[in-house]
Amino acid sequence: TLFAIKMTTQQPQVDNDGDHHHHHQQDTPSEEESPAPPRPTKSEVQSCQFSKWYPTFRSIPKSSIQNTTTYKLRKNVTIESNIIKPLPNEFIEYLLSDGVRLPTCAVRVSSCMKDDTADTTNDDGWNDSDDNDDDDSSNEEVKQYNFPNLTSQIQTALENLGGNCMPKLNWSSPKDATWMNCGTLKCTKVGDVYLLLKSSEFVSFDLERAWDDLEPAIAVEGEAVENDQGNDDGKPPKDFEYELVLRKWCNLHPSMEFRCFIYNHELIAISQRHSTKFYSHLQLSDEDEVHPTTDIIHAFFETYVQRRFASGKMHRYVMDVYVDSQERTWVVDFNVWGSRTDALLFDWVELMGIGERVRDIKKDIGENGGEEVDAEIPMPELRVVTKDMKDLTYDPLSSFRGPMDVMNLMGAGNNDDGGFEPSSFKNFMEQCVRPSEM
């Protein structure tokens, strides 16, 4: 059995859509252009929707599990969640509308707000005077949105989940908008859910671009290709519905979240999920040849996930998992294989190379499912942030810490060399606390 824990000093950078951008390296004339990173197919995008995979991993018949490990069999390997679908068209229109304003059916702007609001404040947390102080300057009427049935469903789901939840749509959670909610995805009120979703560019991607830039269906040797229903037309399938997912809030320790890369039905690579943090307990000791986390995740994959996700029809995908203190692994999410998913401590060209090598090994020795075949397939490579790279990593969410308007105002005091002038931030904050002159 082979194992590698790679000490890397280079990491791909990602933007809000998950596309990665490498640190610039000096090109040489003889250097060939790298192949383009892979793109997902329409059927792969469909299969990674939350409602497509959640029922499978929330209730697994024990009779269908072939357990070759010492771990106790489990029928549930993912976090409790509620799915609300179909969603009203007005709600989708609301999410895509300009500005950040809650629907009239919401109770509070945010649970972060204090409870000692005065009588001049509406239930949603806005002050009446804020809405009326500019009546004469604009005759444009702002559309009011209202979907009480959806609000009631969210409230019921919140109660069923113990009063706390994390929201997402079909694929994405609004983790780029946590600055609007005290820096967390944790929601305790319906208004928190609306506020996060409305403020998120990741959610907007689900609504506007999920079906863009897809590849035709890809054949895998020995397997049939599903009909991808006009794969490159940029339109969703006929039976597609938007869904709101509310997941039970769990205090997961970020150091034990991992991203797993699967190709040709094999787990080929594992990356530390939070690729900007150094955790001493994740480092491989001199005495250990094999990182225990690799064995735990690999055993879980083979027992519960391999050829079970998408009924075995998808050979390549990305899986996020969490390993708890009892060494139990939990499925957090599934993502498409390709550049719209962050490769973290790997890069996509590299992952394609690893996947092709594993495929060739399986082809050479014959994929017959026997122990001899499995023993020849290398164990996945695990990468974690090490001491020598902890100051070199790039946080993909660093550009989502607050509004660009605020950053531009703060930047007004930069010095002539382009550096930040500390006094500019002080001046900016003094402006913030002054009474409005408008």
N, C-alpha and C positions, 0 to 999 in steps of 0.2 A: 504494500500500500504506500502510495507516494503522498507526501505532504509538503507544502511550502507556505511559509508566512513571509511575505515580501516586505522589505523595508524600502519604500519609495520616497522620493523627494520631489516628485512632480505630480500635479493633480489637475485634471480638467476643470475648467470653469463652466458654470452653467448660467443660463438666463432663466427668465420666469417660465419659459415653455419647456425647460428641460434640455434644450440643445446645448451641447458642450463646446467650449472654445479653449483650445490649448494655450498654454503660455507660449509666447512667440520664441521660436528658435531660429538661428541663422541658417538659411537654406544654402546648400552647396549646389553648384551647377549640375553635378552628377546625381543629385538626390531625386528620386522619382516621386511623383505626386502620390499621396496616400489615397487609398480607395475611399469613396464616400461612405459615411456611416450608414447603417441600415435604417430603413423606414418600415413602419408596421403595415400590415394589410388590414382591410376592413374587418375581416372576421376576427383578427387579433384584437382590434379595438373593441369590437362587440364583446368578446369573451372576457375582457378585463373590466367591464362594467361591474359595479359592486353587486347588483342583484343577480348577475349571472353566476358568480362563484360563491357568494355567501351561504346560500342554503346547503351547498355541497359540504362545506367545511364546518358548518354549525351542527350538523347531525349526520355523522358517518356511521352506517351500519357496521357493527363490530365484526359481523360475519364476512365482510368484504375486505378486512384489513389483514394483511400478511405481516405479522410482527416477528422480526428476527432479532429484536433487541431485548434488553433486560427491562425496558421501561413498561409500565402498566399501560394497557390499551385505553384509548380515550375516544369518545364519540364526538366530542366538541373540541375544535382546535383553533377557534377564532373568537373575537370579542363580541359580546351581545350587542345587537344593533336593531334599529327599527327603520324600515324602508317605507317612505311615503311616495306613492305613485298611483295614477298619473298626477302631474302637477298642473294647476290652472294656467292657462295661457297668459293671464294677466300677471302672474308671478314671474314668468320668464321675461315678459316685457318690462316689468319692474326692475329686474336684475340688470337688464341691458340699458336702462334709461340713464341719462346723465345725472350726476350729483349723487350725494349720499344722504338719503332721507328715508326714514322708516314709514311703512304703511300705517294708515290711521288705526288699524286693528292692533298694532303693537303696543305693549304696556309701557316699556321703558326703553330709552336709547341704549343703555348698557347697565349691567349689574355693577360696573365699576363706579357708577355715580352714587353720591351720598343720598341717603334717604330723607334728609332734612330739607327737602325742596319746599319753597314757599308756595303760597296759593296761586301766584302768578305763573306757575309752571304747569304745563299740560302733563297728562299721564305719560307721554312719550319722552318727557325730559326737556323739551324745547320751551323756551320762554316766549310768551305771547308777543312781547314787544319785538322779538327777533323776526317775527313774521310780518310785522306791520310797519317797520320803520322805513321801508323803502317803497311804499305803495305808490307814491307820486312819480317815482323815477322809472317805473316799468309797468306796462299794462299786460305783460305776458302772464298768462295764467299757468300756474304749476299744477300738473295733474296729480291728483290724490289717488293712491292705490289702496285697495282694501280687499282682503281675502280672509274673512273670518273663519271659514271652514278649515283652511290650511293652518291658521293660527291655533285653532282648537286641536288639530291633529298633532301639531308640534308640542303643545302643552301636555297632551295625553302621553306622548312618547317620552317627554322629559320626566314625567312622574313614573312611568314604567321603568325607566332607566336609573331610578334613584335620585333624580333631581339634577343630575349633571350629565352633559353630553358633549360630543365633538361633532360638528356638522361637515358634510361634504355633498357634492353632487355625484353623478355617475362615476367619475374618476377622481376628481381633484378635491382636496381640502383647502380652505382659505388660509393656509399658513403664511402667505405673504401679507395678510391683513391683520395679524395679531396685535400690531401697534394700536389698532382701534379698540382692542379689548383687553387692556392691561397686560399685553404681551403674552397672551395665552389663547389657545383654542377652546378652553373650557367655557361652556355656556350653561348658565343657570336660569336664564329667562329667555322667552321667545325673542325678545328684542335683540339679545346677543347673537342669536342664530341669523336673524335678518341682517344685522349690522356687518357681521363677518362676511357673509355671502355677497352682500351688496358692494363691499369695499375691495373685493379680491379680483386681481387680474387672472389668477389661476382658474377661478370659477368662470370668468369670461371666456377663457380658452375652451373650456368644456362646451360652452353654449355656442361659440362662433367658429371654432377652428378644429374641433375634434376629428372631423372627417376630411381635413385637408392633407395634401402631400402624402398620399398613401401609395404603397407598392401593389402591383398585381399579386394574386395568390402565388405562393411559393411551394413548389413540389418538394417533398421529402422522399427520399428513396424508399420504396415499399409502402407508401401511404398515399391515399387519394387526396386530391385537392378539393376543398369545399368551394362551391359557387360563391364568389365574392360580390355578387349583385352590383355590377357597375362600380368596381373598386375605386376608380380614379375620377368619379363624377363629383366628388366633394359633397355628396348628399348622404344623410343617414339612411339606414335600411327602412323599409316600409313599416315595420313593426316597432320601430324605435320609440321610446318614451323617456323623457327626462325624469329623474328621480332625486328625491331628497333623502339623504341617509343621515341618521342620528346614531352615533356610536356611543356606548357607555363610556364615560370618562374613567380612565385608569391612569394612575400616577406611574408611568413607565420610566425606568431609569434610562436616560438616553444612551449610556454606554453599552447597553445590552440590546440595542436595536441594530439589525444587520440587513443588508440588501444582498439577495442571492440571484445569481444569473444562471439561467437554465437554457441549454442548447442541445438539440437532438435528444431531448428527454433526460439529459444528464445535468446534474449540478456541477458547473465548471468553475465558478468563482464566487467568493463572498467578500463583501466590503463592509467595514464599519459604516453605519448609516450616517452618523454625524461626523463628517470628514474634516471638521475643523477643530476637534477636541482631542486632547491627549489624555488617555486614561492609563494609569500605571498598571492596573490589574488586568488589562488586556495584553500586556507585553508577554511574549514567550520567554519563559525562564530558560536558563542554560541547561537545566536538567531535563526539560521536556523536549521531545522530538516532535510531538504532535500537540497542537493546541486543542484543549478539551472542547472548546466551542465548535470547532470544525466537526468533530465526531458527533456532537449533540445535534447540530443542524443537519448534517448529512443523513444521520439515522432517521430524523424526523421527515426529511424530504422523501426518502425511499419508502417509509412506512405509510405516510398519509397523502403525499402530494403527487409523486411521480405517476404519470399517466391517469391521474384522477382529475386534475385541473382541466377544464374544458373537455371532459370525457376522453382525454388522451389525444384530442385532435390538434392541439397546439404543441409543437415540439420546442418552441423557443418563447421565453417570457422572463419577466423579472418578478421576484417575490420579496416582499419586506416581511421580516419576522422579528419576534421578540423572545428572548430567552429569560425566563423568570428565575427566582432564587432556588426553585426546586428542580431546575434544569429541564423544565418543560418549555417547549417551543410553541409559539402562537403565531398564526398567520395574521399579519396586520393589513396587507394589501397585495394586489397583483397589478403589475404594470406591463406595458407593451415592451417588447424587445426593440430597441432602436434609439435614435438620437433624441427623441422627445422625453426620454427617461434619463435621468442623471446617472452616469456611470461611476460617479464618486471617485474612488481611488484607482480606478481603472480608466481606460478610454475605449471607445467602441470599436476602433480598428483592432486594438489588442484583443478585446473579447471575441471578435469574429475569428481571429487567428486561433485562439484557444479552442473555440467551438469547432472549427474545422479540423483541428488536430484530433480532438476527441471523436469526431465523426469518422475520421479515417481509421482510427484505432478500432472502433466498433466494426467497421466494414471489413478490415483485414482479418479479424479473429472470428467474425460471424456473430451476428446478434441473435443468439438463441435463448437468452434469458438464464443460462446456466451460471453456476458459481464461478466457473473458469473465466467466463467473459467479464463478469463484474469485478473480479480480482485484478484484471488487467487495465481497467479504466482508472486513471489517476484520480486521487482525491482532489477536491476543489482547493484552489489557492485562497487563503485568507489574508486580507490586508487590513492593517490598522495604522492609525497615526502614531508615529514614533517620535522620540525626543528630538531627533535631528530634523524633523519636518514640521513640528508643531507650530513654528512661526512662519512657515511658508504656505500654509494651506489657505484656501480662499472660501469664504462663506457664501454660498449661492444666494442666500437670502439677505445679504448685506445691503442690497439696493432697495430693500422693502422695509426699511426701518421707520419711514415717515414720509410725508408728502414732499415732493420735489420743490414746491413753493417755499417750504420752510428752509430747505437746504440752500436754495438760491438766495433767500434773505440773509441767512447766516454767512454765505459766501461773499456778500457785498463788502465785507471788511477784510478780504484777503490782501496780503501784502504784494509788493511789486514783483516778487519772485514767484508768485503763484502759490505760496504757502499760506496756511491758515493763520490768521491773526487772532490770538486768544481774546483780545479786547472786543472783537466783533461779536463774539458769542455773548459776552456780557452786555454789550449795547443792545443786541437783539432781545435778550431776556428782559431788559429794562423797558423796551418798547411793549413787550407782551403784558407786563403788569400795569402799564399806564391805562387810565380810562380811555375808552374809544372817543375819538374826536369826530367821528363820522355820524 
